[in-house]
Structures are given as structure tokens and as C-alpha cells.
């Protein structure tokens, strides 16, 4: 997707809640799936356990599971076409568009295994390289990624799975990279070192992700059918599929438009060596006292470098902070206001709304 500029307001959208179940597993802990002929395919909801759920968790959406409302969530149900009549969604979904600020460790994490980890037991007969396919449904640009891991490790080859399909259940196997932000084929894989039982993991990258099914295959050129064959079970019993009521239709999704009250905007040349400027628009010029000093920290996704840019008042309630990225990838910004008379303290109550405002934006390779 193109990134000419990003508008990042501090706002929430008024959206209807989606009923969902608790985060507990619906399968017995002894359920083990079997790889046969270089393929294993599993319903997302058939995880044996889930960990690191204090800020985000995977919740089941299925017929008859209406006992808890997890908010916010701006999507309606997408049961029509879901394999097995059910799917998982990462909730709450607080960031639905790139117009809203990212909070790393809350609505987004680029680290595999850091948040909302699903665990699946799999018996592999054939060790080797397995390409990762996921069936998902994305309704926006900020709910289309997750991470894959094996045996409590998160190799680079399993990170940043991303789909380019929108508003339909679809299979994909692309990895987001600096060179191709839309995702590259044949880069998503897990290396299974030995025959026997291993644990396959999936974890959060973006909240709001809707997860239907996954498969691993040794065939690099494999293309999944829309409805793959039933999973092969090595031990235990898999639950029966959920059945949709006769005549069921999914409700229409709520609008994803923002209300135009953005506070921060990135503009400029989003390539290494170009000038990118954060423009902060305050509600009135008087909200930022003359004694305030603005600084913006720009941090590359790798953690280095961290570049500090001084903000300058540009009149009519606007502040501008230009900087020059030196490499492609995801960059984070964090706005800081300080009182010149007390440098260690943020300025008065009026600017606390802008102090530590943060967001993310991509820089593309030249």
C-alpha cells in the first residue's frame, strides 16, 4: 500500500461491540495433529493453549458463542465462508486505520512471541522446511499481519506474515520486508529439525487480526484450495465443525472513516536521505505555552538509530519537526514537550494531550 503521508489522530471510533467467547481453548490439551506427506492443516480455533494475554487475546467467533462483548471492535461477524464455521480475532481492536496512533506493545508488536501466543501440538513424520500459509480476513490496512514460530523460538523466516487480500477469507504466504512492504512470496517458512512432536506458534503483530486456518507444507509451490482437506489427528479428538443457522447472513461492517480531528501528520519524501516532517496541529495556538520546548524522537524498528529532532512553532497552532531517515523500514516517532524552565517536566496540563504522542510510518527503499 502506498504511504505518501500518514495522519495519526488521538481518537477512538464509535463502533459496535462484537460478541465473543473467552480466551480459553475449546480442545483437550492432549490433541496432537499429524503431518502427512509434507502437509499439516489446522483450524485456528483448535489451539491447545494461549499465553501472554494481558493486553490482547485471541477470542472465538462462532455460532452460539455470545457470552462476552470485547470492545472496541469495529468489525461485524464474518462467519460466512469461515472454515469450520468459526474463527479467532485479536481483541480489543484499538487501531483500525493508519489514521490512528500505534502504541507498540498494545495495538502492535513487531516482535514474534511478544503478545497473544497461540500454541498447537503437531507430530511431524518428515523434518525439513515448511512454508507457512494462513487463511485470514482483513478489512483494513492495520489488521493484516501476524508472526509464526516453532518450539518457543521465533526465527526471522516466520515473522511478519502479511496478506494483500481484503474483505474476504483468503490464503496467503507473504512476508513483509523492507524491500517489498506488500510482502514477498516464499520467505515465510519454519525449519522442523527432527521427526516427532513439535509446537507450532502464532502470535500477534496487529490487533483486529481475523484468523481462520493455517497450514504448513514442504512444497514451495503449493497453492491451497479454498477449503483444504480436514486436519489429520495424531492423538486425541478434534471438535466437530460449528454449524451456521439456516439463512444466516453476516451483518454489514461499520464504516472505517475517521472524523478528521487528526493531531499529527507525516509528510515529505519517505525514502532514505529524504526529508520527512512531522506536523503537529494543536486545537488553538494558545494551548502550547511560549515556555515549551518540543522534541521528537524518531526510532528505527531495529532500535537504532534514535534521531532527535527539534520542533519549531510554525504559526496558527502548528509545530513542525523535520528529520532525515538513513535507512528503509518501519520508523516510530514520539513527541515530547518540556518547559524550558523545568526541562525534566512536561509543560502544563494543556500540552499533556500532545506530550508522548506516538505513531509509526514506513520508509521505502530507493
C-alpha positions as CSV (number, residue, x, y, z in Angstrom):
1,X,0.0,0.0,0.0
2,X,1.4,3.5,-0.7
3,X,2.4,5.7,2.1
4,X,2.5,9.3,0.8
5,X,1.6,10.6,4.2
6,X,0.1,9.3,7.4
7,X,-2.4,11.2,9.6
8,X,-2.4,9.9,13.2
9,X,-5.1,11.3,15.4
10,X,-5.6,10.6,19.1
11,X,-9.1,9.4,18.7
12,X,-11.3,6.4,19.0
13,X,-14.1,5.4,16.7
14,X,-17.6,4.8,17.9
15,X,-18.2,1.3,16.8
16,X,-20.5,-1.6,17.8
17,X,-19.1,-4.3,20.0
18,X,-18.7,-7.9,18.7
19,X,-19.8,-10.7,20.9
20,X,-17.0,-13.2,21.5
21,X,-16.1,-16.0,23.9
22,X,-13.4,-16.1,26.5
23,X,-9.8,-16.8,25.5
24,X,-9.9,-20.4,26.7
25,X,-9.2,-23.3,24.4
26,X,-12.1,-25.4,23.1
27,X,-10.0,-28.5,22.6
28,X,-8.5,-31.0,25.0
29,X,-4.8,-30.5,25.9
30,X,-3.9,-33.9,24.6
31,X,-4.9,-33.1,21.0
32,X,-2.0,-33.5,18.6
33,X,-2.2,-33.0,14.8
34,X,-0.2,-35.1,12.4
35,X,1.8,-34.0,9.4
36,X,1.4,-36.4,6.5
37,X,3.1,-36.3,3.1
38,X,4.7,-33.0,3.9
39,X,1.4,-31.2,4.9
40,X,-0.4,-30.3,8.1
41,X,-3.5,-28.1,8.1
42,X,-5.3,-26.9,11.3
43,X,-8.3,-24.8,12.3
44,X,-7.1,-21.6,14.1
45,X,-9.6,-22.2,16.9
46,X,-8.1,-25.6,17.7
47,X,-5.1,-24.3,19.7
48,X,-4.3,-26.2,22.9
49,X,-3.3,-23.1,24.9
50,X,-2.8,-19.4,24.7
51,X,-0.3,-17.2,26.6
52,X,0.6,-13.6,27.1
53,X,-3.0,-12.4,27.0
54,X,-2.8,-9.5,29.5
55,X,-3.2,-6.8,26.8
56,X,-4.6,-8.6,23.8
57,X,-6.1,-12.1,23.4
58,X,-7.5,-14.3,20.7
59,X,-11.2,-14.7,21.0
60,X,-13.5,-17.2,19.3
61,X,-16.3,-16.0,17.0
62,X,-18.7,-18.9,16.3
63,X,-22.5,-19.6,16.3
64,X,-23.9,-19.7,19.8
65,X,-20.9,-18.1,21.4
66,X,-22.3,-14.8,22.5
67,X,-21.5,-14.6,26.2
68,X,-18.9,-11.8,26.2
69,X,-18.6,-8.4,24.5
70,X,-15.0,-7.5,23.7
71,X,-14.6,-3.8,22.9
72,X,-13.6,-1.9,20.9
73,X,-14.0,-3.8,17.7
74,X,-15.2,-2.1,14.6
75,X,-15.8,-5.3,12.5
76,X,-19.1,-7.2,12.3
77,X,-19.0,-11.0,12.2
78,X,-17.5,-12.8,9.2
79,X,-18.8,-16.3,9.7
80,X,-19.9,-16.9,6.1
81,X,-17.1,-18.7,4.4
82,X,-15.1,-19.3,7.6
83,X,-13.6,-22.8,7.6
84,X,-15.2,-24.9,10.3
85,X,-17.9,-22.3,10.9
86,X,-15.6,-20.3,13.3
87,X,-12.5,-18.2,13.6
88,X,-10.3,-16.3,16.0
89,X,-10.0,-12.5,16.3
90,X,-7.4,-10.5,18.2
91,X,-9.2,-8.2,20.6
92,X,-9.6,-5.5,21.7
93,X,-9.0,-3.8,18.3
94,X,-8.0,-0.3,19.1
95,X,-6.1,0.6,15.9
96,X,-8.2,0.1,12.8
97,X,-6.7,2.5,10.3
98,X,-3.3,4.2,9.8
99,X,-5.0,7.5,10.8
100,X,-4.8,6.3,14.4
101,X,-1.7,6.2,16.5
102,X,0.2,2.9,17.1
103,X,1.1,2.0,20.6
104,X,3.9,-0.5,20.4
105,X,3.2,-3.3,22.9
106,X,-0.6,-2.6,22.9
107,X,-2.0,-2.4,19.3
108,X,1.1,-3.6,17.5
109,X,4.3,-5.5,18.0
110,X,7.0,-6.4,15.5
111,X,8.5,-9.0,17.9
112,X,7.4,-12.6,17.4
113,X,6.1,-14.2,20.6
114,X,5.7,-11.0,22.5
115,X,1.9,-10.9,22.8
116,X,-1.1,-13.2,22.5
117,X,0.6,-16.5,21.6
118,X,-1.3,-19.5,20.3
119,X,0.1,-23.0,20.7
120,X,-0.6,-26.1,18.6
121,X,0.9,-29.6,19.1
122,X,2.0,-31.2,15.8
123,X,3.6,-34.6,15.2
124,X,5.9,-34.3,12.2
125,X,6.9,-37.5,10.4
126,X,9.1,-35.6,7.9
127,X,11.6,-33.0,9.1
128,X,12.5,-30.2,6.8
129,X,11.5,-26.7,5.6
130,X,7.8,-26.0,5.9
131,X,6.2,-23.0,4.2
132,X,3.6,-21.1,6.2
133,X,0.2,-20.4,4.8
134,X,-2.6,-18.6,6.8
135,X,-6.2,-18.1,5.9
136,X,-7.4,-14.8,7.1
137,X,-9.8,-11.9,6.5
138,X,-8.6,-8.3,6.6
139,X,-10.9,-5.3,6.4
140,X,-8.2,-2.6,6.6
141,X,-4.6,-1.9,6.3
142,X,-3.8,-2.4,10.0
143,X,-5.2,-5.9,10.7
144,X,-3.4,-8.0,8.1
145,X,-0.3,-9.4,9.9
146,X,0.9,-11.9,12.5
147,X,4.0,-13.9,13.4
148,X,4.8,-17.7,13.3
149,X,7.2,-19.6,15.5
150,X,8.3,-23.2,16.4
151,X,9.2,-24.7,19.7
152,X,9.3,-21.4,21.6
153,X,11.6,-19.8,19.0
154,X,10.7,-17.1,16.6
155,X,13.1,-17.2,13.6
156,X,13.2,-14.3,11.2
157,X,11.7,-16.5,8.5
158,X,8.5,-16.8,10.5
159,X,8.0,-13.1,11.2
160,X,5.7,-10.5,9.6
161,X,3.3,-12.8,7.7
162,X,1.1,-10.4,5.7
163,X,-1.9,-10.7,3.4
164,X,-2.8,-8.5,0.5
165,X,-6.4,-9.7,0.2
166,X,-9.2,-7.6,1.5
167,X,-12.8,-8.2,2.7
168,X,-12.8,-11.9,2.0
169,X,-11.4,-15.1,3.5
170,X,-8.3,-15.9,1.6
171,X,-5.0,-17.9,1.9
172,X,-1.7,-16.0,1.7
173,X,2.0,-16.7,2.4
174,X,3.9,-13.5,2.1
175,X,6.5,-11.9,4.4
176,X,6.6,-8.1,4.8
177,X,10.1,-6.9,4.1
178,X,11.9,-3.6,3.7
179,X,12.3,-4.2,0.0
180,X,8.6,-5.2,-0.5
181,X,6.3,-3.8,2.2
182,X,3.4,-5.5,0.5
183,X,5.1,-8.9,1.2
184,X,7.4,-11.3,-0.6
185,X,6.5,-14.9,-1.6
186,X,8.5,-18.0,-0.5
187,X,10.0,-16.2,2.5
188,X,7.6,-17.4,5.2
189,X,8.8,-20.8,6.5
190,X,9.7,-22.8,9.6
191,X,12.5,-25.4,9.7
192,X,11.5,-28.5,11.6
193,X,14.7,-30.2,12.7
194,X,13.6,-33.7,13.7
195,X,10.7,-36.1,13.4
196,X,8.4,-36.2,16.4
197,X,6.2,-33.8,18.3
198,X,6.8,-30.0,18.0
199,X,4.9,-26.9,19.0
200,X,3.7,-24.5,16.3
201,X,3.0,-21.0,17.5
202,X,1.2,-17.9,16.1
203,X,1.4,-14.6,17.8
204,X,0.1,-11.1,17.4
205,X,1.5,-8.4,15.1
206,X,-1.6,-6.2,14.7
207,X,-4.7,-6.2,16.8
208,X,-8.0,-6.9,15.0
209,X,-6.5,-9.8,13.0
210,X,-9.1,-12.4,12.0
211,X,-7.6,-15.9,11.8
212,X,-9.4,-18.9,10.2
213,X,-6.9,-21.6,9.5
214,X,-3.2,-22.4,8.9
215,X,-1.2,-24.9,7.1
216,X,2.5,-25.9,6.7
217,X,3.8,-27.6,3.6
218,X,7.2,-28.7,2.3
219,X,6.1,-27.9,-1.2
220,X,7.4,-24.4,-2.0
221,X,5.0,-24.0,-4.9
222,X,1.9,-25.3,-3.1
223,X,-1.3,-23.3,-3.5
224,X,-4.1,-24.1,-1.0
225,X,-7.6,-24.9,-2.2
226,X,-10.2,-22.5,-0.7
227,X,-11.4,-25.4,1.6
228,X,-8.5,-27.7,2.3
229,X,-8.9,-31.3,3.5
230,X,-9.8,-32.0,7.1
231,X,-6.9,-32.0,9.5
232,X,-5.2,-35.3,10.3
233,X,-5.2,-36.1,14.0
234,X,-2.3,-38.0,15.6
235,X,-3.7,-38.2,19.2
236,X,-6.9,-37.0,20.9
237,X,-10.1,-35.9,19.1
238,X,-10.8,-32.7,17.2
239,X,-14.1,-30.9,17.8
240,X,-16.9,-31.1,15.3
241,X,-17.3,-28.0,13.0
242,X,-19.7,-25.3,14.0
243,X,-23.0,-25.1,12.0
244,X,-24.4,-21.8,10.9
245,X,-28.2,-21.3,11.3
246,X,-30.2,-21.7,8.2
247,X,-30.4,-18.4,6.2
248,X,-27.7,-16.8,8.3
249,X,-26.0,-13.7,6.8
250,X,-23.2,-11.6,8.2
251,X,-24.0,-8.0,9.3
252,X,-22.5,-5.2,7.3
253,X,-19.2,-3.8,8.7
254,X,-19.2,-0.4,10.3
255,X,-17.6,2.5,8.4
256,X,-13.9,2.9,8.8
257,X,-13.8,6.6,8.1
258,X,-12.0,8.8,10.6
259,X,-13.6,12.0,11.9
260,X,-10.9,14.4,10.6
261,X,-9.7,15.5,14.0
262,X,-6.1,14.4,13.4
263,X,-3.3,15.9,15.6
264,X,-0.2,14.6,13.8
265,X,0.7,14.1,10.2
266,X,3.9,12.8,8.5
267,X,4.7,14.4,5.1
268,X,7.6,14.6,2.8
269,X,10.0,12.2,0.9
270,X,9.6,8.7,2.6
271,X,12.9,7.3,1.3
272,X,16.4,7.2,2.9
273,X,18.1,10.6,2.5
274,X,14.7,12.4,2.0
275,X,13.3,14.9,4.4
276,X,10.3,13.8,6.4
277,X,8.4,16.3,8.6
278,X,6.1,15.6,11.5
279,X,3.4,18.3,11.6
280,X,1.6,18.7,14.8
281,X,-1.7,20.7,14.7
282,X,-2.9,21.9,18.1
283,X,-6.5,22.9,18.6
284,X,-5.6,26.5,19.3
285,X,-2.3,28.3,19.3
286,X,-2.7,29.2,22.9
287,X,-2.6,25.6,24.0
288,X,1.2,25.5,23.7
289,X,2.8,27.9,26.1
290,X,5.7,30.0,24.9
291,X,7.9,28.4,27.6
292,X,7.5,25.0,26.0
293,X,10.2,23.1,24.1
294,X,9.2,20.4,21.6
295,X,11.4,17.4,20.7
296,X,10.6,14.4,18.6
297,X,12.4,11.1,18.8
298,X,12.5,9.1,15.6
299,X,13.5,5.4,16.2
300,X,14.1,2.7,13.5
301,X,12.3,-0.6,14.1
302,X,15.7,-2.2,14.8
303,X,16.1,0.1,17.8
304,X,18.9,2.1,16.2
305,X,19.4,4.8,15.3
306,X,17.4,7.1,17.5
307,X,17.3,10.6,16.0
308,X,16.2,13.6,17.9
309,X,14.6,16.5,16.0
310,X,13.8,19.9,17.5
311,X,10.2,21.1,16.9
312,X,9.6,24.7,15.7
313,X,6.4,26.7,16.0
314,X,5.0,27.3,12.5
315,X,2.2,29.6,13.4
316,X,-1.6,29.1,13.7
317,X,-1.2,26.4,16.3
318,X,1.2,24.2,14.2
319,X,4.6,22.8,15.2
320,X,7.0,21.1,12.7
321,X,9.8,18.7,13.3
322,X,11.8,17.6,10.2
323,X,14.3,14.7,10.1
324,X,16.1,12.6,7.5
325,X,15.8,8.8,7.8
326,X,19.0,6.9,6.9
327,X,17.5,3.5,6.1
328,X,14.3,1.9,5.0
329,X,11.8,0.1,7.3
330,X,9.4,1.0,10.0
331,X,10.1,4.2,11.9
332,X,8.4,5.2,15.2
333,X,8.0,8.7,16.5
334,X,7.4,10.0,20.0
335,X,6.6,13.7,20.7
336,X,7.9,15.3,23.9
337,X,7.1,18.7,25.3
338,X,9.2,20.2,28.1
339,X,9.1,23.5,30.0
340,X,12.3,25.5,29.3
341,X,12.4,26.5,33.0
342,X,12.0,22.8,34.2
343,X,13.5,20.6,31.4
344,X,12.7,17.3,33.2
345,X,9.0,18.0,33.4
346,X,6.4,18.2,30.7
347,X,4.8,21.5,30.1
348,X,1.4,22.5,31.7
349,X,-1.8,20.5,31.7
350,X,-2.8,22.0,28.3
351,X,0.0,20.2,26.4
352,X,-0.2,16.9,28.1
353,X,-2.5,15.8,25.3
354,X,0.4,16.1,22.9
355,X,3.2,15.0,25.2
356,X,4.3,11.4,24.3
357,X,2.0,11.3,21.3
358,X,3.4,8.4,19.2
359,X,3.0,6.7,15.9
360,X,4.6,4.7,13.2
361,X,5.3,5.2,9.5
362,X,7.3,3.3,6.8
363,X,10.3,4.4,4.8
364,X,10.6,2.7,1.4
365,X,14.0,1.8,-0.3
366,X,15.2,4.0,-3.1
